[in-house]
Amino acid sequence: MKAFILTIVLFIIGTSHSQTVVGGGIYANTTWTAANSPYLLTQSLVIFPGKTLTIEPGTIVRVTADQSFNTGNFIYLEVRGTLNAIGTTSSPITFTSTIPSNESNWLGIRIKGSQGGLVEMDHFKLTNSFYGLHNDIAEPGVSYTFNGCEFKNNQYAVQFNADMVYSNCLFEENGVGNAAQISYGTITASNCQFLNNFCSFTWSNYINISNCNFVGNQNNIIGSPGLITDCTFSNNVNAVTEANSNTIVNCSFENNETAIDASGSMNINNCFFQGNGTAMRMGDNSIITNNQILNNDKGIVITGWSPNSMNISDNIICNNNLYNLENGTDKNFDVNANCFCSSDSSYIEGLIYDGYDDITRGLVNYAIYDDSCQNVLEYVVKVDLGGSATIEATSTSEFQAFFMSTNELKIITEMNQVVHLYDGMGRKISSFSLTEGENNFKTETSPGILIIAGENGSKTRLIQP
């Protein structure tokens, strides 16, 4: 006589805890409870079509580890019916190995969508698996939302060709976080952490990433167009690579080998780059505006066929070790609307790599600004590009502002008004009420680029020593 569920309850002698040993087939609707947790898979388990396995919040599922490094021997949980595993913030559900380590030693949760397999999951942890969550079919129009989930030490964490939504999730020390969505799929992630993965996610059809931290990864975002806002990328090898058609706004890139490597059609606005090997490598039809690009080995490297198709303006490009700007093409263009933080043309020239350094490269015209980065002192025209070199003022203001010394700010105005002080990332620091004439203030800001804006939209940019 066949058992409906192959389940053996094993009491551990000498301890106050028991574990429930499971494996084989789920042939009837079944519930795993936190009270009978942990559940120990000693062999692979299949949820058959039309049947549901419900796992209660707080339940721990441990899979017997296989250390043969042969995935053919790995135990798995297969879903041909329905897996309902919805935890809570305080009581997540855990899927892990009997030997927690930084290795993959069980196969994962494989969904047979081709047989009607479904998963309903939230607030869970998945560790030490090889294939993670994976489905054998693409699911156009299907969306999965995962809140407060953790994926650690998996070879692949998630392999769904669907619309994935992650909120407050952790991806740590995985081979790949969200694997390539080759046939279909998008990724939306907010307030997530991507730490020490080989790759965070790859080849999505579209992404919308906000308020996420990417730290210590080999690769982060590969070949995935879309929107990236208010994120930090630090100590990675490649932050955003093989990129095309991304809009990246209000992001910070620090101490990466390469921050952004793109073929073209990028929009990079109001971002901060510091301590990177290369801050950005940009192709045709890209827009690079209002960024701070400081103290990298290379600032901007221009590639592609038509650099004049790019808009590079209102950036602070200063003190990069090898070059502030490198012309990787044989075309001529200008970067007049950018400040290089020096009034010494020979110093600026030494940090622009172009046809003066290598005859296979084109020439780059530029402007020399005063110390405020507001006023053009001189245009350096190496080659006639046609038209006037003159540019519009980079800012307008009804006041003058400058530092008398570190943290001592003087603002001169012709009328009473309120102004607001922002850091280079656009974050408000403080507000000042001005009276006509000179106004002196103490600040607690760090050295760098600051912006002072009036309530009528006027603004000025200054550098704090």
Helices and strands as residue ranges (DSSP letters): E 5-11, E 18-26, E 30-32, E 39-47, E 52-55, E 60-63, G 71-73, E 76-79, E 82-86, E 93-97, E 108-111, G 113-115, E 118-122, E 124-127, E 133-135, E 143-147, E 150-152, E 156-159, E 163-167, E 170-172, E 176-178, E 186-190, E 193-195, E 199-202, E 206-210, E 213-215, E 219-222, E 226-229, E 232-234, E 238-244, E 246-249, E 252-254, E 258-264, E 267-269, E 272-274, E 278-282, E 287-289, E 292-294, E 298-302, G 307-309, E 311-313, E 316-318, E 323-327, E 333-334, H 345-350, E 352-353, E 364-369, E 376-380, E 399-405, E 408-413, E 417-423, E 428-434, E 437-442, E 448-454, E 459-464
